[in-house]
Amino acid sequence: MEPAAHKSDPRANVSLAGAGSVLVATTGAGTGIGAAIGWAAGSWPLGALAGVVVGIPAGVFAVYRRYRDALS
C-alpha cells in the first residue's frame, strides 16, 4: 500500500477527468481551426484531418504542461 498523499504532494492535485478534458478540448480546437483553414482553402475534410494530426500532439503537450509537477 502506498501512503496517503500530503497536501504539499503535487500528485494529490491530479484529476484524470481534468486531464482528459484538456486533451479533448485542445484536440477539438485543433480540429476546428484546421477545418476552418481547410474550408477557406476549399476542402474542409482535409483541413480537419490536418487539424487532428496537429491537435493530438498539441493536446498531449497541453496535458503535460498542466500536470508537469505531478509527473516529476
CHARMM internal coordinates of N, CA and C (Angstrom, degrees):
IC EDIT
DIST 1 N 1 CA 1.4407
DIST 1 CA 1 C 1.5207
ANGL 1 N 1 CA 1 C 110.20
DIST 1 C 2 N 1.3119
ANGL 1 CA 1 C 2 N 114.65
DIHE 1 N 1 CA 1 C 2 N 142.17
DIST 2 N 2 CA 1.4495
ANGL 1 C 2 N 2 CA 119.72
DIHE 1 CA 1 C 2 N 2 CA 177.35
DIST 2 CA 2 C 1.5239
ANGL 2 N 2 CA 2 C 109.25
DIHE 1 C 2 N 2 CA 2 C -90.16
DIST 2 C 3 N 1.3243
ANGL 2 CA 2 C 3 N 116.96
DIHE 2 N 2 CA 2 C 3 N 146.24
DIST 3 N 3 CA 1.4656
ANGL 2 C 3 N 3 CA 118.75
DIHE 2 CA 2 C 3 N 3 CA 177.28
DIST 3 CA 3 C 1.5168
ANGL 3 N 3 CA 3 C 110.65
DIHE 2 C 3 N 3 CA 3 C -67.72
DIST 3 C 4 N 1.3073
ANGL 3 CA 3 C 4 N 115.97
DIHE 3 N 3 CA 3 C 4 N 156.84
DIST 4 N 4 CA 1.4671
ANGL 3 C 4 N 4 CA 120.97
DIHE 3 CA 3 C 4 N 4 CA 179.06
DIST 4 CA 4 C 1.5215
ANGL 4 N 4 CA 4 C 109.97
DIHE 3 C 4 N 4 CA 4 C -65.47
DIST 4 C 5 N 1.3146
ANGL 4 CA 4 C 5 N 115.63
DIHE 4 N 4 CA 4 C 5 N 144.52
DIST 5 N 5 CA 1.4594
ANGL 4 C 5 N 5 CA 120.97
DIHE 4 CA 4 C 5 N 5 CA -179.12
DIST 5 CA 5 C 1.5286
ANGL 5 N 5 CA 5 C 109.96
DIHE 4 C 5 N 5 CA 5 C -73.37
DIST 5 C 6 N 1.3110
ANGL 5 CA 5 C 6 N 115.70
DIHE 5 N 5 CA 5 C 6 N 139.15
DIST 6 N 6 CA 1.4571
ANGL 5 C 6 N 6 CA 120.96
DIHE 5 CA 5 C 6 N 6 CA 176.63
DIST 6 CA 6 C 1.5187
ANGL 6 N 6 CA 6 C 109.17
DIHE 5 C 6 N 6 CA 6 C -85.94
DIST 6 C 7 N 1.3241
ANGL 6 CA 6 C 7 N 116.27
DIHE 6 N 6 CA 6 C 7 N 164.49
DIST 7 N 7 CA 1.4568
ANGL 6 C 7 N 7 CA 120.20
DIHE 6 CA 6 C 7 N 7 CA -179.78
DIST 7 CA 7 C 1.5228
ANGL 7 N 7 CA 7 C 112.10
DIHE 6 C 7 N 7 CA 7 C -63.01
DIST 7 C 8 N 1.3376
ANGL 7 CA 7 C 8 N 117.38
DIHE 7 N 7 CA 7 C 8 N -29.14
DIST 8 N 8 CA 1.4598
ANGL 7 C 8 N 8 CA 120.20
DIHE 7 CA 7 C 8 N 8 CA -179.66
DIST 8 CA 8 C 1.5235
ANGL 8 N 8 CA 8 C 112.07
DIHE 7 C 8 N 8 CA 8 C -81.77
DIST 8 C 9 N 1.3223
ANGL 8 CA 8 C 9 N 117.45
DIHE 8 N 8 CA 8 C 9 N -7.83
DIST 9 N 9 CA 1.4588
ANGL 8 C 9 N 9 CA 121.42
DIHE 8 CA 8 C 9 N 9 CA -179.88
DIST 9 CA 9 C 1.5235
ANGL 9 N 9 CA 9 C 109.42
DIHE 8 C 9 N 9 CA 9 C -77.60
DIST 9 C 10 N 1.3560
ANGL 9 CA 9 C 10 N 118.54
DIHE 9 N 9 CA 9 C 10 N 119.45
DIST 10 N 10 CA 1.4664
ANGL 9 C 10 N 10 CA 119.55
DIHE 9 CA 9 C 10 N 10 CA -178.36
DIST 10 CA 10 C 1.5209
ANGL 10 N 10 CA 10 C 113.22
DIHE 9 C 10 N 10 CA 10 C -64.46
DIST 10 C 11 N 1.3220
ANGL 10 CA 10 C 11 N 118.14
DIHE 10 N 10 CA 10 C 11 N -22.62
DIST 11 N 11 CA 1.4619
ANGL 10 C 11 N 11 CA 119.83
DIHE 10 CA 10 C 11 N 11 CA 178.72
DIST 11 CA 11 C 1.5157
ANGL 11 N 11 CA 11 C 111.75
DIHE 10 C 11 N 11 CA 11 C -67.94
DIST 11 C 12 N 1.3211
ANGL 11 CA 11 C 12 N 117.64
DIHE 11 N 11 CA 11 C 12 N -18.30
DIST 12 N 12 CA 1.4623
ANGL 11 C 12 N 12 CA 120.92
DIHE 11 CA 11 C 12 N 12 CA 178.28
DIST 12 CA 12 C 1.5221
ANGL 12 N 12 CA 12 C 111.09
DIHE 11 C 12 N 12 CA 12 C -69.74
DIST 12 C 13 N 1.3276
ANGL 12 CA 12 C 13 N 118.09
DIHE 12 N 12 CA 12 C 13 N -18.00
DIST 13 N 13 CA 1.4573
ANGL 12 C 13 N 13 CA 121.98
DIHE 12 CA 12 C 13 N 13 CA -176.83
DIST 13 CA 13 C 1.5234
ANGL 13 N 13 CA 13 C 113.02
DIHE 12 C 13 N 13 CA 13 C -96.83
DIST 13 C 14 N 1.3232
ANGL 13 CA 13 C 14 N 118.77
DIHE 13 N 13 CA 13 C 14 N 7.63
DIST 14 N 14 CA 1.4580
ANGL 13 C 14 N 14 CA 121.60
DIHE 13 CA 13 C 14 N 14 CA -177.82
DIST 14 CA 14 C 1.5234
ANGL 14 N 14 CA 14 C 109.02
DIHE 13 C 14 N 14 CA 14 C -80.98
DIST 14 C 15 N 1.3126
ANGL 14 CA 14 C 15 N 115.18
DIHE 14 N 14 CA 14 C 15 N 128.15
DIST 15 N 15 CA 1.4524
ANGL 14 C 15 N 15 CA 121.85
DIHE 14 CA 14 C 15 N 15 CA 176.88
DIST 15 CA 15 C 1.5222
ANGL 15 N 15 CA 15 C 107.90
DIHE 14 C 15 N 15 CA 15 C -122.50
DIST 15 C 16 N 1.3176
ANGL 15 CA 15 C 16 N 117.22
DIHE 15 N 15 CA 15 C 16 N 116.48
DIST 16 N 16 CA 1.4568
ANGL 15 C 16 N 16 CA 119.92
DIHE 15 CA 15 C 16 N 16 CA -179.74
DIST 16 CA 16 C 1.5205
ANGL 16 N 16 CA 16 C 111.15
DIHE 15 C 16 N 16 CA 16 C -64.73
DIST 16 C 17 N 1.3158
ANGL 16 CA 16 C 17 N 117.36
DIHE 16 N 16 CA 16 C 17 N -36.50
DIST 17 N 17 CA 1.4581
ANGL 16 C 17 N 17 CA 120.14
DIHE 16 CA 16 C 17 N 17 CA 177.21
DIST 17 CA 17 C 1.5234
ANGL 17 N 17 CA 17 C 110.70
DIHE 16 C 17 N 17 CA 17 C -65.96
DIST 17 C 18 N 1.3174
ANGL 17 CA 17 C 18 N 116.60
DIHE 17 N 17 CA 17 C 18 N -38.03
DIST 18 N 18 CA 1.4557
ANGL 17 C 18 N 18 CA 120.33
DIHE 17 CA 17 C 18 N 18 CA 177.35
DIST 18 CA 18 C 1.5174
ANGL 18 N 18 CA 18 C 111.76
DIHE 17 C 18 N 18 CA 18 C -66.62
DIST 18 C 19 N 1.3146
ANGL 18 CA 18 C 19 N 116.87
DIHE 18 N 18 CA 18 C 19 N -42.28
DIST 19 N 19 CA 1.4645
ANGL 18 C 19 N 19 CA 120.57
DIHE 18 CA 18 C 19 N 19 CA 178.62
DIST 19 CA 19 C 1.5234
ANGL 19 N 19 CA 19 C 110.36
DIHE 18 C 19 N 19 CA 19 C -64.85
DIST 19 C 20 N 1.3183
ANGL 19 CA 19 C 20 N 116.98
DIHE 19 N 19 CA 19 C 20 N -40.62
DIST 20 N 20 CA 1.4606
ANGL 19 C 20 N 20 CA 120.59
DIHE 19 CA 19 C 20 N 20 CA 178.08
DIST 20 CA 20 C 1.5080
ANGL 20 N 20 CA 20 C 112.18
DIHE 19 C 20 N 20 CA 20 C -65.17
DIST 20 C 21 N 1.3150
ANGL 20 CA 20 C 21 N 116.50
DIHE 20 N 20 CA 20 C 21 N -38.65
DIST 21 N 21 CA 1.4688
ANGL 20 C 21 N 21 CA 118.85
DIHE 20 CA 20 C 21 N 21 CA 179.96
DIST 21 CA 21 C 1.5185
ANGL 21 N 21 CA 21 C 111.43
DIHE 20 C 21 N 21 CA 21 C -69.92
DIST 21 C 22 N 1.3253
ANGL 21 CA 21 C 22 N 117.75
DIHE 21 N 21 CA 21 C 22 N -35.97
DIST 22 N 22 CA 1.4665
ANGL 21 C 22 N 22 CA 120.24
DIHE 21 CA 21 C 22 N 22 CA 175.54
DIST 22 CA 22 C 1.5187
ANGL 22 N 22 CA 22 C 109.90
DIHE 21 C 22 N 22 CA 22 C -63.90
DIST 22 C 23 N 1.3370
ANGL 22 CA 22 C 23 N 116.92
DIHE 22 N 22 CA 22 C 23 N -43.11
DIST 23 N 23 CA 1.4629
ANGL 22 C 23 N 23 CA 121.13
DIHE 22 CA 22 C 23 N 23 CA 179.54
DIST 23 CA 23 C 1.5255
ANGL 23 N 23 CA 23 C 111.42
DIHE 22 C 23 N 23 CA 23 C -63.09
DIST 23 C 24 N 1.3257
ANGL 23 CA 23 C 24 N 117.08
DIHE 23 N 23 CA 23 C 24 N -47.65
DIST 24 N 24 CA 1.4672
ANGL 23 C 24 N 24 CA 121.02
DIHE 23 CA 23 C 24 N 24 CA -178.35
DIST 24 CA 24 C 1.5294
ANGL 24 N 24 CA 24 C 110.85
DIHE 23 C 24 N 24 CA 24 C -66.67
DIST 24 C 25 N 1.3170
ANGL 24 CA 24 C 25 N 117.79
DIHE 24 N 24 CA 24 C 25 N -41.66
DIST 25 N 25 CA 1.4670
ANGL 24 C 25 N 25 CA 120.71
DIHE 24 CA 24 C 25 N 25 CA -179.27
DIST 25 CA 25 C 1.5236
ANGL 25 N 25 CA 25 C 111.39
DIHE 24 C 25 N 25 CA 25 C -65.06
DIST 25 C 26 N 1.3180
ANGL 25 CA 25 C 26 N 117.10
DIHE 25 N 25 CA 25 C 26 N -42.73
DIST 26 N 26 CA 1.4615
ANGL 25 C 26 N 26 CA 119.76
DIHE 25 CA 25 C 26 N 26 CA -179.47
DIST 26 CA 26 C 1.5202
ANGL 26 N 26 CA 26 C 110.89
DIHE 25 C 26 N 26 CA 26 C -68.09
DIST 26 C 27 N 1.3199
ANGL 26 CA 26 C 27 N 117.04
DIHE 26 N 26 CA 26 C 27 N -42.17
DIST 27 N 27 CA 1.4606
ANGL 26 C 27 N 27 CA 120.43
DIHE 26 CA 26 C 27 N 27 CA 178.39
DIST 27 CA 27 C 1.5284
ANGL 27 N 27 CA 27 C 110.35
DIHE 26 C 27 N 27 CA 27 C -65.22
DIST 27 C 28 N 1.3158
ANGL 27 CA 27 C 28 N 117.19
DIHE 27 N 27 CA 27 C 28 N -41.76
DIST 28 N 28 CA 1.4644
ANGL 27 C 28 N 28 CA 121.03
DIHE 27 CA 27 C 28 N 28 CA 177.69
DIST 28 CA 28 C 1.5147
ANGL 28 N 28 CA 28 C 112.29
DIHE 27 C 28 N 28 CA 28 C -63.83
DIST 28 C 29 N 1.3217
ANGL 28 CA 28 C 29 N 116.70
DIHE 28 N 28 CA 28 C 29 N -39.69
DIST 29 N 29 CA 1.4636
ANGL 28 C 29 N 29 CA 119.85
DIHE 28 CA 28 C 29 N 29 CA 177.79
DIST 29 CA 29 C 1.5242
ANGL 29 N 29 CA 29 C 110.64
DIHE 28 C 29 N 29 CA 29 C -64.76
DIST 29 C 30 N 1.3210
ANGL 29 CA 29 C 30 N 116.91
DIHE 29 N 29 CA 29 C 30 N -41.93
DIST 30 N 30 CA 1.4615
ANGL 29 C 30 N 30 CA 120.22
DIHE 29 CA 29 C 30 N 30 CA 177.06
DIST 30 CA 30 C 1.5160
ANGL 30 N 30 CA 30 C 111.80
DIHE 29 C 30 N 30 CA 30 C -62.47
DIST 30 C 31 N 1.3262
ANGL 30 CA 30 C 31 N 116.70
DIHE 30 N 30 CA 30 C 31 N -40.44
DIST 31 N 31 CA 1.4665
ANGL 30 C 31 N 31 CA 120.94
DIHE 30 CA 30 C 31 N 31 CA 178.39
DIST 31 CA 31 C 1.5248
ANGL 31 N 31 CA 31 C 110.98
DIHE 30 C 31 N 31 CA 31 C -65.36
DIST 31 C 32 N 1.3062
ANGL 31 CA 31 C 32 N 116.61
DIHE 31 N 31 CA 31 C 32 N -43.68
DIST 32 N 32 CA 1.4636
ANGL 31 C 32 N 32 CA 120.55
DIHE 31 CA 31 C 32 N 32 CA 179.45
DIST 32 CA 32 C 1.5186
ANGL 32 N 32 CA 32 C 112.63
DIHE 31 C 32 N 32 CA 32 C -64.46
DIST 32 C 33 N 1.3142
ANGL 32 CA 32 C 33 N 116.24
DIHE 32 N 32 CA 32 C 33 N -43.47
DIST 33 N 33 CA 1.4634
ANGL 32 C 33 N 33 CA 120.06
DIHE 32 CA 32 C 33 N 33 CA 178.76
DIST 33 CA 33 C 1.5191
ANGL 33 N 33 CA 33 C 110.00
DIHE 32 C 33 N 33 CA 33 C -65.28
DIST 33 C 34 N 1.3383
ANGL 33 CA 33 C 34 N 116.28
DIHE 33 N 33 CA 33 C 34 N -42.55
DIST 34 N 34 CA 1.4631
ANGL 33 C 34 N 34 CA 119.71
DIHE 33 CA 33 C 34 N 34 CA 177.90
DIST 34 CA 34 C 1.5194
ANGL 34 N 34 CA 34 C 112.03
DIHE 33 C 34 N 34 CA 34 C -62.88
DIST 34 C 35 N 1.3342
ANGL 34 CA 34 C 35 N 117.08
DIHE 34 N 34 CA 34 C 35 N -40.40
DIST 35 N 35 CA 1.4628
ANGL 34 C 35 N 35 CA 120.58
DIHE 34 CA 34 C 35 N 35 CA 178.65
DIST 35 CA 35 C 1.5266
ANGL 35 N 35 CA 35 C 110.78
DIHE 34 C 35 N 35 CA 35 C -65.38
DIST 35 C 36 N 1.3242
ANGL 35 CA 35 C 36 N 117.23
DIHE 35 N 35 CA 35 C 36 N -38.70
DIST 36 N 36 CA 1.4666
ANGL 35 C 36 N 36 CA 120.24
DIHE 35 CA 35 C 36 N 36 CA 178.45
DIST 36 CA 36 C 1.5262
ANGL 36 N 36 CA 36 C 111.20
DIHE 35 C 36 N 36 CA 36 C -65.71
DIST 36 C 37 N 1.3225
ANGL 36 CA 36 C 37 N 116.16
DIHE 36 N 36 CA 36 C 37 N -42.28
DIST 37 N 37 CA 1.4662
ANGL 36 C 37 N 37 CA 119.48
DIHE 36 CA 36 C 37 N 37 CA 177.75
DIST 37 CA 37 C 1.5266
ANGL 37 N 37 CA 37 C 109.40
DIHE 36 C 37 N 37 CA 37 C -66.54
DIST 37 C 38 N 1.3258
ANGL 37 CA 37 C 38 N 117.17
DIHE 37 N 37 CA 37 C 38 N -41.97
DIST 38 N 38 CA 1.4601
ANGL 37 C 38 N 38 CA 120.37
DIHE 37 CA 37 C 38 N 38 CA 177.38
DIST 38 CA 38 C 1.5158
ANGL 38 N 38 CA 38 C 112.41
DIHE 37 C 38 N 38 CA 38 C -63.18
DIST 38 C 39 N 1.3322
ANGL 38 CA 38 C 39 N 116.88
DIHE 38 N 38 CA 38 C 39 N -38.54
DIST 39 N 39 CA 1.4672
ANGL 38 C 39 N 39 CA 120.82
DIHE 38 CA 38 C 39 N 39 CA 178.47
DIST 39 CA 39 C 1.5273
ANGL 39 N 39 CA 39 C 110.10
DIHE 38 C 39 N 39 CA 39 C -63.27
DIST 39 C 40 N 1.3363
ANGL 39 CA 39 C 40 N 115.65
DIHE 39 N 39 CA 39 C 40 N -41.85
DIST 40 N 40 CA 1.4628
ANGL 39 C 40 N 40 CA 119.50
DIHE 39 CA 39 C 40 N 40 CA 178.66
DIST 40 CA 40 C 1.5275
ANGL 40 N 40 CA 40 C 111.39
DIHE 39 C 40 N 40 CA 40 C -66.84
DIST 40 C 41 N 1.3379
ANGL 40 CA 40 C 41 N 116.33
DIHE 40 N 40 CA 40 C 41 N -29.45
DIST 41 N 41 CA 1.4658
ANGL 40 C 41 N 41 CA 120.65
DIHE 40 CA 40 C 41 N 41 CA -179.65
DIST 41 CA 41 C 1.5219
ANGL 41 N 41 CA 41 C 112.12
DIHE 40 C 41 N 41 CA 41 C -88.52
DIST 41 C 42 N 1.3422
ANGL 41 CA 41 C 42 N 117.89
DIHE 41 N 41 CA 41 C 42 N -10.46
DIST 42 N 42 CA 1.4529
ANGL 41 C 42 N 42 CA 120.32
DIHE 41 CA 41 C 42 N 42 CA 175.71
DIST 42 CA 42 C 1.5125
ANGL 42 N 42 CA 42 C 116.33
DIHE 41 C 42 N 42 CA 42 C 113.09
DIST 42 C 43 N 1.3283
ANGL 42 CA 42 C 43 N 119.38
DIHE 42 N 42 CA 42 C 43 N -3.58
DIST 43 N 43 CA 1.4638
ANGL 42 C 43 N 43 CA 121.37
DIHE 42 CA 42 C 43 N 43 CA 179.66
DIST 43 CA 43 C 1.5224
ANGL 43 N 43 CA 43 C 109.44
DIHE 42 C 43 N 43 CA 43 C -147.88
DIST 43 C 44 N 1.3437
ANGL 43 CA 43 C 44 N 116.17
DIHE 43 N 43 CA 43 C 44 N 90.98
DIST 44 N 44 CA 1.4586
ANGL 43 C 44 N 44 CA 119.01
DIHE 43 CA 43 C 44 N 44 CA -178.34
DIST 44 CA 44 C 1.5235
ANGL 44 N 44 CA 44 C 113.27
DIHE 43 C 44 N 44 CA 44 C -66.47
DIST 44 C 45 N 1.3662
ANGL 44 CA 44 C 45 N 121.29
DIHE 44 N 44 CA 44 C 45 N -32.33
DIST 45 N 45 CA 1.4696
ANGL 44 C 45 N 45 CA 117.55
DIHE 44 CA 44 C 45 N 45 CA 179.12
DIST 45 CA 45 C 1.5375
ANGL 45 N 45 CA 45 C 112.86
DIHE 44 C 45 N 45 CA 45 C -64.49
DIST 45 C 46 N 1.3160
ANGL 45 CA 45 C 46 N 116.86
DIHE 45 N 45 CA 45 C 46 N -38.72
DIST 46 N 46 CA 1.4605
ANGL 45 C 46 N 46 CA 118.93
DIHE 45 CA 45 C 46 N 46 CA 177.43
DIST 46 CA 46 C 1.5292
ANGL 46 N 46 CA 46 C 111.03
DIHE 45 C 46 N 46 CA 46 C -68.59
DIST 46 C 47 N 1.3057
ANGL 46 CA 46 C 47 N 116.54
DIHE 46 N 46 CA 46 C 47 N -35.65
DIST 47 N 47 CA 1.4599
ANGL 46 C 47 N 47 CA 120.16
DIHE 46 CA 46 C 47 N 47 CA 175.82
DIST 47 CA 47 C 1.5148
ANGL 47 N 47 CA 47 C 111.88
DIHE 46 C 47 N 47 CA 47 C -65.62
DIST 47 C 48 N 1.3450
ANGL 47 CA 47 C 48 N 116.22
DIHE 47 N 47 CA 47 C 48 N -40.93
DIST 48 N 48 CA 1.4644
ANGL 47 C 48 N 48 CA 119.82
DIHE 47 CA 47 C 48 N 48 CA 177.40
DIST 48 CA 48 C 1.5242
ANGL 48 N 48 CA 48 C 110.90
DIHE 47 C 48 N 48 CA 48 C -64.51
DIST 48 C 49 N 1.3311
ANGL 48 CA 48 C 49 N 116.50
DIHE 48 N 48 CA 48 C 49 N -39.82
DIST 49 N 49 CA 1.4684
ANGL 48 C 49 N 49 CA 120.36
DIHE 48 CA 48 C 49 N 49 CA 177.40
DIST 49 CA 49 C 1.5250
ANGL 49 N 49 CA 49 C 110.56
DIHE 48 C 49 N 49 CA 49 C -62.50
DIST 49 C 50 N 1.3117
ANGL 49 CA 49 C 50 N 116.98
DIHE 49 N 49 CA 49 C 50 N -44.39
DIST 50 N 50 CA 1.4645
ANGL 49 C 50 N 50 CA 120.20
DIHE 49 CA 49 C 50 N 50 CA 177.03
DIST 50 CA 50 C 1.5275
ANGL 50 N 50 CA 50 C 110.69
DIHE 49 C 50 N 50 CA 50 C -63.26
DIST 50 C 51 N 1.3297
ANGL 50 CA 50 C 51 N 116.57
DIHE 50 N 50 CA 50 C 51 N -37.46
DIST 51 N 51 CA 1.4615
ANGL 50 C 51 N 51 CA 120.17
DIHE 50 CA 50 C 51 N 51 CA 177.53
DIST 51 CA 51 C 1.5120
ANGL 51 N 51 CA 51 C 112.39
DIHE 50 C 51 N 51 CA 51 C -63.87
DIST 51 C 52 N 1.3308
ANGL 51 CA 51 C 52 N 117.38
DIHE 51 N 51 CA 51 C 52 N -37.70
DIST 52 N 52 CA 1.4709
ANGL 51 C 52 N 52 CA 120.71
DIHE 51 CA 51 C 52 N 52 CA 176.99
DIST 52 CA 52 C 1.5237
ANGL 52 N 52 CA 52 C 110.26
DIHE 51 C 52 N 52 CA 52 C -67.14
DIST 52 C 53 N 1.3356
ANGL 52 CA 52 C 53 N 115.35
DIHE 52 N 52 CA 52 C 53 N -42.21
DIST 53 N 53 CA 1.4705
ANGL 52 C 53 N 53 CA 119.60
DIHE 52 CA 52 C 53 N 53 CA -179.63
DIST 53 CA 53 C 1.5288
ANGL 53 N 53 CA 53 C 110.69
DIHE 52 C 53 N 53 CA 53 C -61.58
DIST 53 C 54 N 1.3057
ANGL 53 CA 53 C 54 N 117.25
DIHE 53 N 53 CA 53 C 54 N -36.75
DIST 54 N 54 CA 1.4652
ANGL 53 C 54 N 54 CA 120.95
DIHE 53 CA 53 C 54 N 54 CA 178.08
DIST 54 CA 54 C 1.5300
ANGL 54 N 54 CA 54 C 110.82
DIHE 53 C 54 N 54 CA 54 C -84.07
DIST 54 C 55 N 1.3234
ANGL 54 CA 54 C 55 N 117.36
DIHE 54 N 54 CA 54 C 55 N -34.44
DIST 55 N 55 CA 1.4603
ANGL 54 C 55 N 55 CA 121.73
DIHE 54 CA 54 C 55 N 55 CA -173.99
DIST 55 CA 55 C 1.5121
ANGL 55 N 55 CA 55 C 114.86
DIHE 54 C 55 N 55 CA 55 C -70.51
DIST 55 C 56 N 1.3163
ANGL 55 CA 55 C 56 N 117.85
DIHE 55 N 55 CA 55 C 56 N -34.47
DIST 56 N 56 CA 1.4710
ANGL 55 C 56 N 56 CA 119.33
DIHE 55 CA 55 C 56 N 56 CA -178.77
DIST 56 CA 56 C 1.5280
ANGL 56 N 56 CA 56 C 111.41
DIHE 55 C 56 N 56 CA 56 C -65.19
DIST 56 C 57 N 1.3399
ANGL 56 CA 56 C 57 N 119.71
DIHE 56 N 56 CA 56 C 57 N -52.32
DIST 57 N 57 CA 1.4707
ANGL 56 C 57 N 57 CA 117.50
DIHE 56 CA 56 C 57 N 57 CA 176.16
DIST 57 CA 57 C 1.5283
ANGL 57 N 57 CA 57 C 112.87
DIHE 56 C 57 N 57 CA 57 C -62.69
DIST 57 C 58 N 1.3359
ANGL 57 CA 57 C 58 N 117.19
DIHE 57 N 57 CA 57 C 58 N -33.73
DIST 58 N 58 CA 1.4643
ANGL 57 C 58 N 58 CA 119.80
DIHE 57 CA 57 C 58 N 58 CA 177.05
DIST 58 CA 58 C 1.5238
ANGL 58 N 58 CA 58 C 110.42
DIHE 57 C 58 N 58 CA 58 C -64.38
DIST 58 C 59 N 1.3318
ANGL 58 CA 58 C 59 N 117.07
DIHE 58 N 58 CA 58 C 59 N -38.15
DIST 59 N 59 CA 1.4606
ANGL 58 C 59 N 59 CA 120.52
DIHE 58 CA 58 C 59 N 59 CA 177.65
DIST 59 CA 59 C 1.5168
ANGL 59 N 59 CA 59 C 112.39
DIHE 58 C 59 N 59 CA 59 C -66.70
DIST 59 C 60 N 1.3134
ANGL 59 CA 59 C 60 N 116.50
DIHE 59 N 59 CA 59 C 60 N -41.40
DIST 60 N 60 CA 1.4698
ANGL 59 C 60 N 60 CA 120.22
DIHE 59 CA 59 C 60 N 60 CA 177.23
DIST 60 CA 60 C 1.5229
ANGL 60 N 60 CA 60 C 109.66
DIHE 59 C 60 N 60 CA 60 C -62.49
DIST 60 C 61 N 1.3241
ANGL 60 CA 60 C 61 N 116.94
DIHE 60 N 60 CA 60 C 61 N -42.54
DIST 61 N 61 CA 1.4604
ANGL 60 C 61 N 61 CA 120.53
DIHE 60 CA 60 C 61 N 61 CA 178.39
DIST 61 CA 61 C 1.5284
ANGL 61 N 61 CA 61 C 111.06
DIHE 60 C 61 N 61 CA 61 C -64.18
DIST 61 C 62 N 1.3344
ANGL 61 CA 61 C 62 N 117.47
DIHE 61 N 61 CA 61 C 62 N -39.92
DIST 62 N 62 CA 1.4649
ANGL 61 C 62 N 62 CA 120.96
DIHE 61 CA 61 C 62 N 62 CA 179.24
DIST 62 CA 62 C 1.5245
ANGL 62 N 62 CA 62 C 111.06
DIHE 61 C 62 N 62 CA 62 C -63.38
DIST 62 C 63 N 1.3303
ANGL 62 CA 62 C 63 N 117.11
DIHE 62 N 62 CA 62 C 63 N -40.68
DIST 63 N 63 CA 1.4703
ANGL 62 C 63 N 63 CA 120.21
DIHE 62 CA 62 C 63 N 63 CA 177.33
DIST 63 CA 63 C 1.5190
ANGL 63 N 63 CA 63 C 110.00
DIHE 62 C 63 N 63 CA 63 C -65.53
DIST 63 C 64 N 1.3300
ANGL 63 CA 63 C 64 N 116.23
DIHE 63 N 63 CA 63 C 64 N -42.39
DIST 64 N 64 CA 1.4628
ANGL 63 C 64 N 64 CA 119.49
DIHE 63 CA 63 C 64 N 64 CA 178.38
DIST 64 CA 64 C 1.5262
ANGL 64 N 64 CA 64 C 110.60
DIHE 63 C 64 N 64 CA 64 C -60.09
DIST 64 C 65 N 1.3476
ANGL 64 CA 64 C 65 N 117.24
DIHE 64 N 64 CA 64 C 65 N -46.03
DIST 65 N 65 CA 1.4617
ANGL 64 C 65 N 65 CA 119.86
DIHE 64 CA 64 C 65 N 65 CA -179.99
DIST 65 CA 65 C 1.5257
ANGL 65 N 65 CA 65 C 112.15
DIHE 64 C 65 N 65 CA 65 C -63.42
DIST 65 C 66 N 1.3388
ANGL 65 CA 65 C 66 N 116.42
DIHE 65 N 65 CA 65 C 66 N -37.02
DIST 66 N 66 CA 1.4694
ANGL 65 C 66 N 66 CA 120.19
DIHE 65 CA 65 C 66 N 66 CA -178.42
DIST 66 CA 66 C 1.5255
ANGL 66 N 66 CA 66 C 111.83
DIHE 65 C 66 N 66 CA 66 C -70.47
DIST 66 C 67 N 1.3363
ANGL 66 CA 66 C 67 N 116.61
DIHE 66 N 66 CA 66 C 67 N -37.90
DIST 67 N 67 CA 1.4686
ANGL 66 C 67 N 67 CA 120.86
DIHE 66 CA 66 C 67 N 67 CA -174.17
DIST 67 CA 67 C 1.5168
ANGL 67 N 67 CA 67 C 112.65
DIHE 66 C 67 N 67 CA 67 C -114.94
DIST 67 C 68 N 1.3388
ANGL 67 CA 67 C 68 N 118.35
DIHE 67 N 67 CA 67 C 68 N 25.81
DIST 68 N 68 CA 1.4610
ANGL 67 C 68 N 68 CA 119.93
DIHE 67 CA 67 C 68 N 68 CA -175.87
DIST 68 CA 68 C 1.5253
ANGL 68 N 68 CA 68 C 112.87
DIHE 67 C 68 N 68 CA 68 C -64.58
DIST 68 C 69 N 1.3184
ANGL 68 CA 68 C 69 N 118.16
DIHE 68 N 68 CA 68 C 69 N -30.89
DIST 69 N 69 CA 1.4545
ANGL 68 C 69 N 69 CA 119.78
DIHE 68 CA 68 C 69 N 69 CA 178.47
DIST 69 CA 69 C 1.5184
ANGL 69 N 69 CA 69 C 112.25
DIHE 68 C 69 N 69 CA 69 C -68.89
DIST 69 C 70 N 1.3007
ANGL 69 CA 69 C 70 N 116.40
DIHE 69 N 69 CA 69 C 70 N -31.59
DIST 70 N 70 CA 1.4724
ANGL 69 C 70 N 70 CA 120.31
DIHE 69 CA 69 C 70 N 70 CA 179.94
DIST 70 CA 70 C 1.5255
ANGL 70 N 70 CA 70 C 111.72
DIHE 69 C 70 N 70 CA 70 C -77.34
DIST 70 C 71 N 1.3350
ANGL 70 CA 70 C 71 N 117.34
DIHE 70 N 70 CA 70 C 71 N -20.18
DIST 71 N 71 CA 1.4586
ANGL 70 C 71 N 71 CA 120.24
DIHE 70 CA 70 C 71 N 71 CA -178.29
DIST 71 CA 71 C 1.5154
ANGL 71 N 71 CA 71 C 112.50
DIHE 70 C 71 N 71 CA 71 C -87.89
DIST 71 C 72 N 1.3162
ANGL 71 CA 71 C 72 N 118.06
DIHE 71 N 71 CA 71 C 72 N -13.80
DIST 72 N 72 CA 1.4627
ANGL 71 C 72 N 72 CA 119.73
DIHE 71 CA 71 C 72 N 72 CA -177.25
DIST 72 CA 72 C 1.5193
ANGL 72 N 72 CA 72 C 111.68
DIHE 71 C 72 N 72 CA 72 C -89.42
END
COOR INIT
IC SEED 1 N 1 CA 1 C
IC BUILD
